[in-house]
C-alpha cells in the first residue's frame, strides 16, 4: 500500500512529565528513531513498519496539515482540532482517544479581580472607555465562547469581537479584542491584558502568575485523528495503528500479578477474584503438585484491595509486573 503519513506532536505531548508519545509508541511495539524527547527530528523513522512515514508536527498547525492532506493521521489534542473547525465543519475525524495529555481550556483573570464569572466580567465592564483585551492561542474558540456568553450578549448583542492574529484583523466589535498570543499567554496579564484563555492541567502555573480561573471552556486529551486523505487501505492501517497505541495506554492502567496458593483452594481463590471484579477475564490457574500459580490482569486501582484479599488465603510468592500492552 501507499505509505500512510503520520504526524507526531512536538512539545508537551512528547514531554516525559506529561505525555511522552515516544514511549507510547515504544510500548506499542514500534521501533522509533528521531523522536526521543528533547531530541526530535523533522523526519522520524518507524524502523519496523515500512508502511508508516512520520513527521514532527506542531500541535497548533497539525489540524491544518490534516485538513489539507499534508499528513493522513496525527496525534493531537482535541482543543487544537476544535480551534481549527470552529468556523467550518472541517473534515477531520477522530479515530479514537488515547487517554493522555489531559488538559482544560479555561478563562482566567487576575486573582484580585472582583469577578466570579465571565458574565459578571462583561456586566461590570460595560461602561469602560478602553477596549477589553484578551490574549490567547485559541482565538476562534475564545470568540465563540465569548459570543455565547449571556453577559456579552446583554452588553454587545450579536456583534463579533475583534480578532487579531499578527497583522490579520477580523470582527466589528473593537470594544472587545482577542489577540493571538503565540504561547506564554499568562504573562500578558502582567502587561495589561484584562483576561486570558489558556490550557492548563493543574492550574499551578496560573496561580504562580497571579491568576484565577473564571470558567472552563472545554476538556481535552490527546487522540489519533484522520484527515480526508486517510481513506481505503490507509483507513484500515490507521485503525490498526490506533489499536496498538490504545493497547499501550490501557496497559498503563493494569498490573500483571502472579501468586501461589494451595491446590485445594485454587478454585475458591479464582472465584473470589472474579466475584470482586479483580481481573479483566477469568484468572489463569497452573496447578503443581501442592500449589497452584494464579495469574491475573488487574486494574491498578484495585490492586491494594486484591492484595489484602489473597493474603487471607495465605497466598505466597506474589509477583507484580507492569504491562506494556493490553489489547482486549
Secondary structure, DSSP 4 states (H G I P E B T S, - for coil): -PPEEEEEEESGGG-TTTT-HHHHHHHTT--EES--TT---SEEEETT-TTEEEEEEEHHHHHHHHHTTS-SEEEEEHHHHHHHTSSS--S-EEEEE-S-S-EEEEEEEETT---SSHHHHHHHTTT-SSPEEEEES-HHHHHHHHHT-HHHHHHHTTPPEEEEETTEEE-SEEEEEEEE--S-TTHHHHTT-SEEEEEESSSHHHHHTTEEEEEEEEEE-EEEEE-TT--THHHHHHHHHHHHHHHHHHHTTEEEEEEEEEGGGHHHHHHHHHHTT-SSSPPEEEE-SSEEEEEEEEEGGGHHHHHHHHHTTT-EEEEEEE-S----
